[in-house]
Amino acid sequence: MSKAAMGIKRVVADYAEALTGTRIMLPEQVGLIFEEEHLRRFFAHFRIDCVFDVGANAGQYGEMLRKRINYTGPIISFEPIPELAAFLRAKAADTSNWFIEETALDSSVRPASFNVMNGDQFSSLREPFHGEVDLFEHANSIARKIEVTTSTLDLHYHKYKKKLAFRRPYLKLDTQGNDVAVVSGAGDIVREFAGLQSELAVHKLYDGADDFESALQFYRSKGFELSAFVPNNAGHFPMLLEIDCIMYRKALLQPSPE
């Protein structure tokens, strides 16, 4: 099916959704519906009042929060690729509570080469690895490198805490193999987040990336527990390549001392 035909079908589906209050999705996209419904409940239950969107790409996640779960609070999007950051700034121009940071977050502040892949959603501070999966060999290959100075979540947390005075922030991570490093760079401040969402590698696509078991163990060591798993590799049945975890800060469920 051509992209034009798919676009027309999506327009018709959007109209039908608005008319009937239902969702129309391809069978392989049912995980997206689960993610949206779980986030809707999660954000309401934990009273999320700020989202750190690390690895924002073209703003797909932020738009999903606005359109699908009706989140209206501030979003801070981190995206190091200059043209994507410019695209995000244009998108956010008419929104007072969408903030764009043109930077790559890591475990420390340092000069680094950022890999822009043929498929920009695969772009990463890490080198691509095709030893376990060769499905994305072209898309996850380096098109060019850009020189950046990385930053840390700790630095930006304090900056925006002062600016926005949030109380229950949420951390969404999609840094293509570097999520654990970003949380490492947060230090103890990560324990201030009410929840986090991270992409876990069942099969590694990046050199030196943590596998899903070690990443989960690390997040648990920081005080988080599982709320949900969300498959995010639609179209590759029956293989499970990556999966998102949604986690909550365990201390929030403990009774307050008398």
C-alpha positions as CSV (number, residue, x, y, z in Angstrom):
1,M,0.0,0.0,0.0
2,S,1.4,3.5,-0.9
3,K,2.1,6.1,1.7
4,A,-0.6,8.3,0.1
5,A,-3.2,5.5,0.5
6,M,-2.2,4.9,4.1
7,G,-2.4,8.6,4.8
8,I,-6.0,8.7,3.4
9,K,-7.0,5.7,5.5
10,R,-5.5,7.3,8.6
11,V,-7.5,10.5,8.0
12,V,-10.7,8.4,7.6
13,A,-9.8,6.5,10.8
14,D,-9.2,9.7,12.7
15,Y,-12.6,11.0,11.7
16,A,-14.3,7.7,12.7
17,E,-12.5,7.8,16.0
18,A,-13.7,11.3,16.7
19,L,-17.3,10.4,15.7
20,T,-17.5,7.1,17.7
21,G,-15.1,7.6,20.6
22,T,-13.3,4.4,19.6
23,R,-9.7,3.6,18.5
24,I,-8.8,2.2,15.1
25,M,-5.4,0.6,14.9
26,L,-3.5,-2.0,12.9
27,P,-3.3,-5.3,14.7
28,E,0.4,-5.0,15.3
29,Q,-0.2,-1.6,17.0
30,V,-2.3,-2.9,19.9
31,G,0.6,-2.3,22.2
32,L,0.3,1.4,21.7
33,I,-3.3,1.3,23.0
34,F,-2.2,-0.5,26.1
35,E,0.7,2.0,26.6
36,E,-1.7,5.0,26.3
37,E,-4.3,3.5,28.7
38,H,-1.7,2.6,31.3
39,L,0.0,6.0,31.1
40,R,-3.4,7.7,31.5
41,R,-4.0,5.7,34.7
42,F,-0.4,6.1,35.9
43,F,-0.3,9.9,35.4
44,A,-3.6,10.3,37.2
45,H,-2.7,8.0,40.1
46,F,0.7,9.5,40.8
47,R,-0.3,13.1,39.9
48,I,2.4,13.6,37.3
49,D,3.1,17.3,36.8
50,C,6.2,17.4,34.6
51,V,7.7,15.1,31.9
52,F,11.3,14.8,31.0
53,D,11.3,13.4,27.5
54,V,14.9,12.3,26.9
55,G,15.6,11.3,23.3
56,A,12.6,13.2,21.9
57,N,13.3,12.7,18.2
58,A,10.5,14.6,16.4
59,G,8.3,14.9,19.5
60,Q,6.2,11.8,18.9
61,Y,6.0,10.9,22.6
62,G,5.1,14.4,23.7
63,E,2.3,14.6,21.1
64,M,1.0,11.2,22.2
65,L,0.8,12.6,25.8
66,R,-1.1,15.6,24.7
67,K,-3.5,14.0,22.2
68,R,-4.1,10.6,23.7
69,I,-3.8,10.8,27.5
70,N,-4.8,14.5,27.8
71,Y,-1.7,15.5,29.7
72,T,-1.5,19.3,29.9
73,G,1.6,19.9,32.1
74,P,5.1,20.9,31.1
75,I,7.2,18.7,28.9
76,I,11.0,19.1,28.6
77,S,12.3,17.5,25.4
78,F,16.0,16.6,25.0
79,E,17.2,16.1,21.4
80,P,20.8,16.5,20.2
81,I,20.3,16.4,16.4
82,P,20.2,20.0,15.3
83,E,17.5,19.7,12.6
84,L,15.2,17.7,14.9
85,A,15.8,20.2,17.7
86,A,14.8,23.0,15.3
87,F,11.7,21.1,14.3
88,L,10.7,20.7,17.9
89,R,11.3,24.3,18.7
90,A,9.0,25.2,15.8
91,K,6.4,22.8,17.1
92,A,6.6,24.2,20.6
93,A,6.6,27.8,19.5
94,D,2.9,28.3,20.3
95,T,3.0,26.3,23.6
96,S,4.1,28.0,26.8
97,N,5.0,24.8,28.7
98,W,7.0,22.8,26.1
99,F,10.7,23.3,26.5
100,I,13.4,22.1,24.1
101,E,17.0,21.3,25.1
102,E,19.3,20.6,22.2
103,T,21.6,18.3,24.0
104,A,22.5,14.6,24.6
105,L,22.2,13.4,28.2
106,D,24.8,10.9,29.5
107,S,26.5,9.8,32.7
108,S,28.7,12.9,32.7
109,V,29.5,16.2,31.0
110,R,32.0,15.4,28.2
111,P,32.8,16.0,24.6
112,A,31.5,13.2,22.4
113,S,30.6,12.2,18.9
114,F,26.9,11.6,18.4
115,N,26.0,9.0,15.8
116,V,23.2,10.1,13.4
117,M,21.9,7.0,11.8
118,N,20.3,6.5,8.4
119,G,17.0,6.1,10.3
120,D,17.2,9.1,12.7
121,Q,15.1,7.3,15.4
122,F,18.1,4.9,15.8
123,S,20.6,7.8,16.5
124,S,22.7,7.3,19.6
125,L,25.9,8.1,21.5
126,R,26.7,4.4,21.1
127,E,28.0,2.6,18.1
128,P,25.5,0.3,16.3
129,F,25.8,-3.4,16.8
130,H,24.4,-6.0,14.4
131,G,25.7,-9.2,16.1
132,E,22.3,-10.2,17.4
133,V,19.9,-8.7,15.0
134,D,20.4,-7.8,11.3
135,L,16.9,-6.5,10.6
136,F,18.0,-2.9,11.0
137,E,21.4,-3.1,9.4
138,H,20.8,-0.2,7.1
139,A,18.6,2.0,9.3
140,N,20.9,1.5,12.3
141,S,24.1,2.4,10.4
142,I,25.9,5.7,10.8
143,A,25.1,8.4,8.2
144,R,27.2,11.1,9.9
145,K,28.6,12.1,13.3
146,I,28.1,15.4,15.1
147,E,30.3,16.7,17.8
148,V,28.4,17.4,21.1
149,T,29.1,18.2,24.7
150,T,26.9,15.9,26.7
151,S,25.0,17.0,29.8
152,T,23.4,15.2,32.7
153,L,19.9,14.8,34.0
154,D,21.0,16.1,37.4
155,L,21.9,19.5,35.9
156,H,18.7,19.9,34.0
157,Y,16.6,18.7,36.9
158,H,17.7,21.5,39.2
159,K,17.3,24.1,36.4
160,Y,13.7,23.1,35.7
161,K,12.8,22.4,39.3
162,K,13.6,26.1,40.1
163,K,11.7,27.2,37.0
164,L,8.6,25.1,37.2
165,A,8.4,24.0,40.9
166,F,7.0,20.6,39.9
167,R,6.5,17.9,42.6
168,R,5.8,14.7,40.7
169,P,8.0,14.5,37.6
170,Y,8.1,11.5,35.2
171,L,11.2,10.4,33.3
172,K,10.8,9.0,29.8
173,L,14.0,7.6,28.2
174,D,14.5,6.6,24.6
175,T,18.2,7.2,24.0
176,Q,19.0,4.0,21.9
177,G,21.2,2.0,24.2
178,N,22.2,4.8,26.6
179,D,19.2,4.9,29.1
180,V,21.1,3.4,32.0
181,A,24.0,5.9,31.5
182,V,21.4,8.8,31.7
183,V,20.0,7.6,34.9
184,S,23.6,7.1,36.3
185,G,24.2,10.8,35.5
186,A,21.2,11.8,37.6
187,G,22.8,10.6,40.8
188,D,20.4,10.5,43.8
189,I,18.1,13.1,42.1
190,V,16.5,10.2,40.1
191,R,14.8,9.2,43.3
192,E,12.7,12.5,43.0
193,F,11.0,11.1,39.9
194,A,7.6,9.5,40.5
195,G,8.1,7.2,37.6
196,L,10.2,6.3,34.7
197,Q,9.9,4.7,31.3
198,S,12.9,3.1,29.6
199,E,13.5,1.1,26.5
200,L,15.0,-2.4,27.4
201,A,17.1,-4.4,25.0
202,V,16.0,-8.0,24.6
203,H,18.4,-8.2,21.7
204,K,21.1,-5.6,21.6
205,L,21.3,-3.1,18.8
206,Y,24.1,-1.0,20.3
207,D,27.6,-1.8,21.3
208,G,28.0,-1.9,25.1
209,A,24.3,-1.3,25.9
210,D,22.9,-3.0,29.0
211,D,20.6,-5.9,28.4
212,F,17.1,-5.8,29.8
213,E,17.8,-7.8,33.0
214,S,20.8,-5.7,34.1
215,A,18.9,-2.5,33.3
216,L,15.9,-3.6,35.4
217,Q,18.2,-4.5,38.2
218,F,19.8,-1.1,38.1
219,Y,16.5,0.8,38.1
220,R,15.3,-1.3,41.0
221,S,18.5,-0.4,42.9
222,K,17.4,3.2,42.5
223,G,14.1,2.6,44.2
224,F,11.8,1.8,41.2
225,E,9.4,-1.1,40.7
226,L,7.7,-2.4,37.6
227,S,4.2,-1.2,36.7
228,A,4.0,-2.5,33.1
229,F,5.9,-3.8,30.1
230,V,5.0,-2.4,26.7
231,P,6.2,-4.1,23.4
232,N,7.6,-1.4,21.1
233,N,8.8,-3.4,18.0
234,A,5.6,-3.7,16.1
235,G,5.9,-5.5,12.7
236,H,8.6,-8.0,13.7
237,F,6.5,-10.9,14.9
238,P,7.3,-13.4,16.4
239,M,10.6,-11.7,17.5
240,L,10.6,-9.5,20.6
241,L,13.5,-7.2,20.1
242,E,12.9,-4.4,22.6
243,I,10.3,-3.6,25.2
244,D,9.5,-0.5,27.3
245,C,9.2,-0.8,31.1
246,I,7.1,1.6,33.0
247,M,8.1,1.9,36.6
248,Y,7.0,3.7,39.7
249,R,9.0,5.0,42.7
250,K,8.4,2.3,45.3
251,A,8.5,4.8,48.2
252,L,5.3,6.5,46.9
253,L,3.3,3.4,47.9
254,Q,4.7,3.1,51.4
255,P,2.5,4.5,54.2
256,S,3.7,7.8,55.7
257,P,5.0,7.5,59.2
258,E,2.7,8.7,61.9
